[in-house]
């Protein structure tokens, strides 16, 4: 809740930081894009350490990096400093405290028939963090300014450290098969469905990080208030509490690949309707509700599908590699949003690309072979 809730609030800082520091939106957008790239590249390594030694040490290290990165972000006066703080430090912190490590801890604690629901509940907790932290972050910015808001969020992030230490020595991957990590990696990289799943996850990253980073600024540009932009992001988080839990529950009963395909189709329709209709507060909140219901639903389904096919012994590692695809998409979505706006003074090309990519992701999910490679 702390890691994902804080991360989802960064879009609130784009406009005030860029205006006060005299930067174009590309500078802030690139830092967030770099953050997602570092998150994706570091997560397989952090996942492998968690699989081998347990998640506690990884979570504690990530909490420290996360808090330090936010404090450094508050005092960044150049784009380079912002890249180091928000990009490298916070990105590394998210690699240690995000989906790959946390969901594998929960997945290994539950039998296969309950696993999808359990990781769906974890996703719902992350969404609750978004719902709770966004109003808090906007209130801090409005009352004390963006610098003080980042300091407060940074201090809160240090609470991840003791929560991680409490897991030290627990839940390392010491059970299931005697397969080596090299064999598991070879098995996954030769599986066609693994790459189809990773490709569809790329689209999820592109869409979600573009919306989280640029939706508040897009709404303000179109005449709405910063508070309405915050509410839209909070609505996404609120509806994804139910959406993630529902995706996890449905994934335990129905085909996960087809559920993923439906999620991407629903997103395509929602985005198309949003940009085609006149912009109103009610329409924006309705769009946020529909998008929110599908928001992180891809994560428990993808995590559970990797565990279903390959087993859970190296789930942190294998899911983290698939999540790298998500983060490559996030890097492109965050950065091109700012770059395209600076060039064209419009987000329209990126919205259109999001629709086309969503249709492509649905097509990638359908042919995935869900059969387990070995008995549970």
N, C-alpha and C positions, 0 to 999 in steps of 0.2 A: 504493500500500500504506500509506503514512504517513497520507495524508489520510482515506481511508475506514476504515482500521483504527482510528484515534483516534476518529473520529466515532462508530463503532459501540460504543464503550465508555462513552458518556455515561449509558446506563441504569444502570451500576454506581454512579453518583454520586447518583442521585435520592434514595434513602432516607437515606444518611448525611448529605448536605448539608441535606436538609429537616429532619431531626431535630436536627442540631447548631445550625442557624440559626433554628429555631423557626417554619418556614414550613409551610403546607399543601403538598400535592403539586402543586397547580395552579400555584404560583409557578415551580417548576422546569420543569414541563410547558410552561408558556407560553413560557419562554425557549427551550426546544428547538423548540417550534412556530414561534416567531419566527425562529429560526435557519434552519429549513427554508423559511420564506416568503422571507426575504432571499436565501437560496441560489437559490431558484427565480426570483425577480424579477430578480436581478442577472445570472444566467447567460446570458440572451440577449444582453445587452450585452457581457459578457466573451467570449462566443462570437463575436460580430461583430468584436471587436477582434482575437481570435486568428485569425479567417478572413482579416482584412485585413493584419495585421502579423506573424503568427506567434504561436505559443503560449508562447514562452520568457518574454517580459516578463509575460504574464498569470500564468503559474505562479509566477514569482518574487514578484510582488506578493501573490499569494494565500498563499504560504508565510509571508511576513512577517505578514500580517493574522491568519493562523491561530495562529501561535505567540504573538503579542501578545494575541489574544483568550483563549487558554487561561491565560496568566499573569494577565490581568485577572480571569478567571473564578475563579481560585484565591483572589483577595483581595476578591471581591464580598461585601459585608455587607448589601446590600439587594436586593430584587427588581429595582429599576430598574438597579442596577449589573450584576446578572446578565444582564438583558436586553441591555444594551449589549455586554457581554463575550461571552457565549455566543450571544446572538441576532444582533447586528449584525456584530461583528468576525469571529467564527467562521463565521457565515453567508456573509459576503463571501469569506472565505478558501476555503470549500468551493465557491463559485460559480466561483472561478478555478482550483481544483485538482481538481475532480470530473469526472464522466463526460463532460460536453459538450465540454470543451476537450481532454482526454486522448484520448478515443476518436476524435475527429475527426483528431487527429494520426496515429493508427495507421491509420484508415480510408483516408486519402489516400495512405498508403504502400503499400497492397496493391491488387491488381487485384480486380474485382468477385467473381470466383469464390472468392477467399480471404479476402475482407473480413469476412464474418460470423464465421469461425473466429478471425481475428486479434483482433477486438474482444471475442469471447468469452474469449480468453486474458487480455485486459486486465481483464475483469470478474473472472476467476479470481484475478488478482493482487490486486485489491481485497479479495476474500474471504479470501485468505491473510493480508492485513493484519489483518482482523477476527479470524481464528483466532489469530494471533500476539499481537496487542495486548491482547486481552481477559484472558488469564491474567496478562500483564505488568501491566495496569492493576489487576486485583484484588489481585495480590501487593503492589503499591505501596500500595494503600489499606489492606490488612491490616497491613502492616509500619510504614507511616509516616503514615497518615491521608490523607483525601481531598485536603487542601490541597497537601501535598507531592507527591502523585501527579499533580495537575494541573500543577504546576510542571515536573515531569520530562517529562510529555507535551508541554507547551508548548515546552520546549527542544528536544525531538526534532523537533517540527514545523518548526522553523527549518531543518532539513536539506532541506526542499523547495526553499528558495531557490537553493542552488547547483545542484540538479538541474534546476530550471527555467532558470537562466542558461545551462546547457549547450545548451539548445535555441534560444537567442536567434538570430533571423534565419533560422530554418529553418521549412519546412512551412507557409508562408502559402498561402492558396488562390489560386494564380496560374495554375492550369491549368483544364481542362475548358472549359465554354462561356463565351461573352462576356456572359452574362446579368448584369444588375445585381442588387444585393441587394433593391431595391424590387420588381423584377419577381419575384424568387424568393419574397419574402414574400407578394405578391399571389397567386401561383400556389398556394402552400401553403394560404393562408387560404380559398381557393375550392375546395379539394379535400376532399370529404366524408370520405375515409379519414383525413386528417390529424387531423380533430377527433374521429373515433371512436378513433383511436390515443391521442390526448391524454386523452380521457375514461377509457379503460381504464388509462392510466398514473396517473390520479388515484387509482384504487383501490389500485394497487401501493404508492403513497406512503402512503396511509392505513394499510394493513396493516403494512408493514415498520417504519415509525417508531413506530407504536403498540406493536408487539412489542419493538422494540429499547429503547424508553424504559421500558416498564412491565412486561415479562415478569419481570425479576429481582425487582421489588417484589411482583408478583403471587404468585410462588412463595414468597417469604419470608412473606407474609401467610398463606399456606396451610400453613405449618409446615415448609417446606424451608429450607435454609441459603443464605446469600449466595453461597457458593462453588458450590453447585449451580445457582444462577441464572447465574453467570458461565459455568459449563460448558455450560449450555444455549445461551447466545449463541455460545460458541466452536464448539459442534457445528454450529450454523447456518452459521457461517463456513467450517468445514472441509468440510461437504458441498456448499457452494456453489462451492468451488473446482472440483469436478467438474461441478456443475450449470451454471455459467456457460460452461465450456469445451464441455460437451455441447450446450447451447443454441446456442452459436455454430456448432458443427460441424453440427448438425441443420439450422440455418437456412440453411446453404449447399446443402442437398439437398432440403428440404421447404418447404412453405408456412409462412412466418413467422407469418402471422395465425392459422393453425390451431394452431401450436405455442404461441402466446401464449394462445389460448383454453384449451388443455389445462392450461397452467400455472395459470390462475385456477381451473379446476375442481378440480385436485388440491389447491390451497390451501384451497378451501371444504371439501372432504372432511376434510382434515387438521385444520383448526380445529374442525369439528363433532365429530370423534372425540375431540379433546383435551379439550374442555370437557364432553363427555358422560361420559367414562370417569373412574373414580377417579384422583386425582392421586398418581402415584408417580414416583420418580426415573427408572426405566426408561421409563415411558410418556412422560415429559417429554422425555427424550433422543431417543426414537423420533420424537416430534412435531417436535423441532428438526431431526432429520435429514431428514425428508420436506419440511418447510418450507424448510430450507436448500438442498435440491436445486433448488427453484424460485425461490429468493430473489432473486438478481440476474440470473437468466436472462432476465427481461423486458428488461433494459437492452441487451445486445448485439442482441437480436432487434428491439427498437424502433429502436435506432440504425441497424442495417443496413437495416431496412425504409424508414426515412426516406431513407437514401442510395440505396436501390434505386429508389424512386419519383421523387425529386427531384434525384438526383445529389449529388456530394460537395463541390462548390465552396463551398456555404454550409451544410455539414452541421453545424458547430458552432452556427450561429445557429438553424437550423430544429429540430435536436434539442433545443436549449436551450429553445425555446418549448414543445415537447411536454413537456419535463421540468418546465416550470413547472406543468403540470397535476399531475404527480407530487408536486411540492412543496406545492401547495395541499392535496392529500390528506394529505400528511405533517403540515402545519400543523394540520389538523382532527384527525387521528389522535392526535398527541402531546398537544394541548391538551385535547380532549374526554376522553381517557383519565384525566387528572388531575382535570378538572372533574367528570366523572361519578363518580369514586371519592370525591371530597370530599363530593358530594351524597348518594350512595347507599351508600358504604362497600363498593362492589362494582364489578368490571370487566365483569360479565356482559352489560350492554346493549351495550358496545362490541365484545365478542367476537361477539355475535349480528349486529351491523351488519356486521362484517367478512365473515361468511359470505354475507349477502345481497348485499353489494357485489361479492364475488368472482364470484358467478353473473352479475351484471349486466355485469361487465367481460368475461367470456367471450362474452356475447351481443353486446357492442359490437365485438369483434375479428373475428367471423365474416364480416360483410359488407364488410370493407375491401378495396378494389381495389388489388392489389399491382403492377399493370403500371407500367413505367417511363414517364414522360412524354416522354422523349427517348432516342435511342440512347445507349448507354454510350460 
